[in-house]
Amino acid sequence: MPRWIFLILIVASSHVQAGCIEPPTLAHSTVSVTRFFDDKDQEAQRGLLGIRGTAWLLSPTTMVTVEHVTAAMRLSTQDWTQIEVQRAENKQSILMRVQRVSGSYAEKIAVLQLRTAFGDTPGFRVRTEPLIPEERVVSLAYPGGRLRFAEGRFVQYGDSDRLAGMALLEMYDGNDRLVLDSGASGAPVFDCAGRVAAVVGNLFTTTMQFMSRQIRISTAWGDPNVVSVPISVLADSARAD
């Protein structure tokens, strides 16, 4: 069963095959987002200091992530909440709230409204047409404040009850198949033209006992290891509105 991920983030660099957009060129509109809880919230969250995920700019005043990140941060559609936004080494606090949630799958996409614009940073273009099996894709996210890149391929759309409609990917950084682990939730997945095709939701892992400790491992090479939400649910929602 997939393990939901919404805390902390990823790490490293990778090389994408020729002809596909280089992930570093996409870093301008991808950010780490963190909500730090105050004493009252920490009591309700059993001492949890905060929640960190990944988000990306749709426009200077809107960001996109996945719903379980906003739910873990306890963001609402009414109240503004202070969120720390990090891009590279730069950090700033911005008031945000949930503008809307889109999708009908087990995982959904959340659009965040920013009270003040994130500078003049442009948002990403989105891709409305479906991905094609074996199509190359790239992604990037922030693990603990450090930017990481991933590359891979689209495998198929899910057809089981739990994964119906989700975009199943095989993503890695070199030999690291856990590159999009904890904290990568909400990260954009791009096609080779640099358009957002999906948003990272969760990772397939299993746990093994090794000596006196447990270790998590990914799926076998050739199998999907990342579950993502097709960006088309966002476009469908906008048309419905």
C-alpha positions as CSV (number, residue, x, y, z in Angstrom):
1,M,0.0,0.0,0.0
2,P,1.4,3.5,-0.8
3,R,2.7,5.5,2.1
4,W,1.4,9.1,2.2
5,I,4.2,11.6,2.4
6,F,4.0,15.2,3.4
7,L,6.8,16.0,5.8
8,I,10.3,17.2,5.1
9,L,11.7,16.7,1.6
10,I,14.4,15.3,-0.9
11,V,18.1,15.8,-2.1
12,A,20.7,15.8,-5.0
13,S,21.1,16.3,-8.8
14,S,20.6,14.3,-11.9
15,H,21.2,14.4,-15.7
16,V,18.2,14.2,-18.0
17,Q,18.6,12.7,-21.4
18,A,19.3,15.0,-24.3
19,G,16.2,16.6,-25.8
20,C,14.4,17.0,-22.4
21,I,14.3,20.3,-20.5
22,E,16.9,20.6,-17.8
23,P,15.3,20.6,-14.3
24,P,17.5,23.5,-13.0
25,T,15.8,25.8,-15.5
26,L,12.5,25.1,-13.7
27,A,13.7,26.0,-10.2
28,H,12.5,29.6,-10.4
29,S,8.9,28.7,-9.7
30,T,9.3,25.7,-7.5
31,V,9.5,26.3,-3.7
32,S,9.6,24.6,-0.3
33,V,6.6,25.5,1.9
34,T,6.6,25.1,5.6
35,R,4.1,25.9,8.3
36,F,5.5,26.1,11.8
37,F,3.0,25.5,14.6
38,D,2.6,27.7,17.6
39,D,2.4,26.3,21.2
40,K,-1.4,25.8,21.0
41,D,-1.2,24.0,17.6
42,Q,1.7,21.9,18.9
43,E,-0.5,20.7,21.8
44,A,-3.2,19.7,19.3
45,Q,-0.6,18.1,17.0
46,R,1.1,16.2,19.9
47,G,4.2,18.2,19.8
48,L,4.7,18.4,16.0
49,L,6.8,21.5,15.2
50,G,5.6,21.9,11.7
51,I,4.8,20.5,8.2
52,R,6.9,20.9,5.1
53,G,6.0,20.2,1.5
54,T,6.6,21.3,-2.0
55,A,4.6,23.8,-4.1
56,W,4.9,25.6,-7.4
57,L,3.6,28.8,-8.8
58,L,0.7,28.9,-11.1
59,S,0.8,32.7,-11.1
60,P,2.5,35.3,-8.8
61,T,-0.5,35.1,-6.4
62,T,-1.4,31.3,-6.6
63,M,0.6,28.2,-5.8
64,V,-0.3,24.5,-6.3
65,T,0.4,21.5,-4.1
66,V,-1.5,18.4,-3.1
67,E,-4.4,18.4,-0.7
68,H,-2.8,16.2,2.0
69,V,-0.1,18.9,2.4
70,T,-2.7,21.6,3.1
71,A,-4.7,19.3,5.3
72,A,-1.6,18.5,7.4
73,M,-0.9,22.2,7.6
74,R,-4.5,22.8,8.7
75,L,-5.0,25.5,6.1
76,S,-8.5,26.8,5.5
77,T,-10.4,28.5,2.8
78,Q,-11.3,31.5,5.0
79,D,-8.4,32.3,7.4
80,W,-4.9,33.5,6.3
81,T,-2.0,31.4,7.6
82,Q,1.7,32.4,7.8
83,I,3.7,30.0,5.6
84,E,7.5,30.1,5.1
85,V,8.4,30.0,1.4
86,Q,11.9,29.0,0.4
87,R,13.5,29.2,-3.0
88,A,17.2,28.3,-3.2
89,E,18.7,30.1,-0.2
90,N,16.0,32.8,0.0
91,K,13.2,32.5,2.6
92,Q,10.2,34.7,3.2
93,S,6.9,34.4,5.1
94,I,3.7,34.9,3.1
95,L,0.0,34.7,4.2
96,M,-1.9,32.0,2.4
97,R,-5.2,30.2,2.4
98,V,-6.8,27.5,0.2
99,Q,-8.4,28.9,-2.8
100,R,-9.9,25.6,-4.1
101,V,-9.4,21.9,-4.2
102,S,-9.7,20.0,-7.5
103,G,-10.1,16.4,-8.4
104,S,-12.2,13.3,-7.6
105,Y,-9.4,10.8,-7.0
106,A,-8.1,9.5,-3.7
107,E,-5.5,12.4,-3.9
108,K,-6.5,15.9,-5.0
109,I,-4.8,19.1,-6.0
110,A,-5.0,22.2,-3.8
111,V,-4.6,25.7,-5.1
112,L,-3.2,28.2,-2.6
113,Q,-4.0,31.9,-2.7
114,L,-1.2,34.3,-1.6
115,R,-2.2,37.5,0.1
116,T,0.8,39.2,-1.5
117,A,2.5,38.3,-4.8
118,F,5.6,36.2,-4.8
119,G,7.6,38.9,-6.5
120,D,7.3,38.9,-10.3
121,T,8.0,35.2,-10.7
122,P,6.1,33.7,-13.6
123,G,4.0,30.6,-13.1
124,F,4.4,27.4,-15.0
125,R,2.4,26.3,-18.1
126,V,0.2,23.3,-17.6
127,R,-0.4,20.4,-20.0
128,T,-4.0,19.3,-20.5
129,E,-3.4,16.3,-22.8
130,P,-2.7,12.9,-21.2
131,L,0.8,11.6,-20.8
132,I,1.9,8.7,-23.1
133,P,3.4,5.5,-21.8
134,E,7.3,5.7,-21.7
135,E,7.2,9.5,-22.1
136,R,10.1,11.1,-20.3
137,V,9.3,13.3,-17.3
138,V,11.3,15.4,-14.8
139,S,10.6,16.8,-11.3
140,L,12.2,18.8,-8.6
141,A,11.6,19.4,-4.9
142,Y,13.2,20.6,-1.7
143,P,14.4,18.2,1.0
144,G,15.1,20.0,4.2
145,G,15.9,23.2,2.3
146,R,18.1,21.6,-0.4
147,L,16.9,21.4,-4.0
148,R,16.8,18.0,-5.6
149,F,16.1,16.8,-9.1
150,A,14.6,13.6,-10.5
151,E,14.0,12.1,-13.9
152,G,12.1,9.2,-15.2
153,R,9.1,8.1,-17.2
154,F,5.4,7.9,-17.2
155,V,4.3,4.3,-16.9
156,Q,0.5,4.3,-16.9
157,Y,-2.7,5.6,-15.4
158,G,-4.0,3.7,-12.4
159,D,-7.0,1.4,-12.9
160,S,-7.4,0.0,-9.4
161,D,-10.0,1.4,-6.9
162,R,-7.3,3.3,-4.8
163,L,-5.2,4.4,-7.8
164,A,-7.9,5.0,-10.4
165,G,-7.0,7.9,-12.6
166,M,-3.6,8.6,-10.9
167,A,-0.5,9.0,-13.0
168,L,2.0,6.2,-12.1
169,L,5.7,7.2,-12.7
170,E,9.1,5.6,-12.3
171,M,11.4,8.4,-11.0
172,Y,14.9,8.4,-9.7
173,D,18.1,10.3,-9.3
174,G,20.9,8.0,-10.4
175,N,20.4,4.9,-8.3
176,D,18.2,6.7,-5.7
177,R,14.6,5.6,-6.2
178,L,13.5,7.4,-3.0
179,V,14.5,10.8,-4.4
180,L,10.8,12.0,-4.2
181,D,10.3,10.8,-0.6
182,S,9.1,12.7,2.4
183,G,8.4,16.3,1.7
184,A,8.2,16.0,-2.1
185,S,4.4,15.9,-2.0
186,G,3.1,18.7,-4.2
187,A,6.2,18.8,-6.4
188,P,5.5,19.5,-10.1
189,V,6.1,16.8,-12.7
190,F,7.1,18.2,-16.1
191,D,7.1,16.9,-19.7
192,C,10.1,17.5,-21.8
193,A,8.7,20.8,-23.0
194,G,8.6,22.2,-19.4
195,R,4.8,22.0,-18.9
196,V,3.4,20.6,-15.7
197,A,1.7,17.3,-16.4
198,A,1.2,16.0,-12.9
199,V,1.7,16.7,-9.2
200,V,3.6,14.3,-6.9
201,G,1.3,12.7,-4.3
202,N,3.0,9.7,-2.7
203,L,5.6,7.0,-3.0
204,F,5.4,3.2,-3.1
205,T,7.7,1.7,-0.4
206,T,8.0,-1.4,1.7
207,T,9.7,-1.8,5.1
208,M,12.3,-4.5,5.8
209,Q,14.0,-5.4,9.1
210,F,17.8,-5.2,8.8
211,M,19.7,-6.2,11.8
212,S,18.2,-4.1,14.7
213,R,16.6,-1.4,12.5
214,Q,13.9,-1.1,9.9
215,I,14.8,0.3,6.4
216,R,12.4,1.4,3.7
217,I,13.0,0.3,0.1
218,S,11.4,1.3,-3.2
219,T,9.9,-0.9,-5.9
220,A,12.0,-2.9,-8.3
221,W,13.6,-1.2,-11.4
222,G,11.1,-1.1,-14.2
223,D,8.1,-0.7,-11.9
224,P,6.4,2.6,-11.0
225,N,7.5,4.0,-7.6
226,V,5.7,7.4,-7.6
227,V,1.9,8.2,-7.6
228,S,1.0,11.6,-8.9
229,V,-2.2,13.5,-9.6
230,P,-2.8,14.5,-13.3
231,I,-2.8,18.2,-13.7
232,S,-5.9,17.8,-16.0
233,V,-8.0,17.8,-12.8
234,L,-7.1,21.4,-12.3
235,A,-8.0,22.4,-15.8
236,D,-11.3,20.4,-15.6
237,S,-12.1,22.3,-12.4
238,A,-11.4,25.7,-13.9
239,R,-13.7,24.9,-16.9
240,A,-16.4,23.7,-14.5
241,D,-16.1,27.0,-12.6
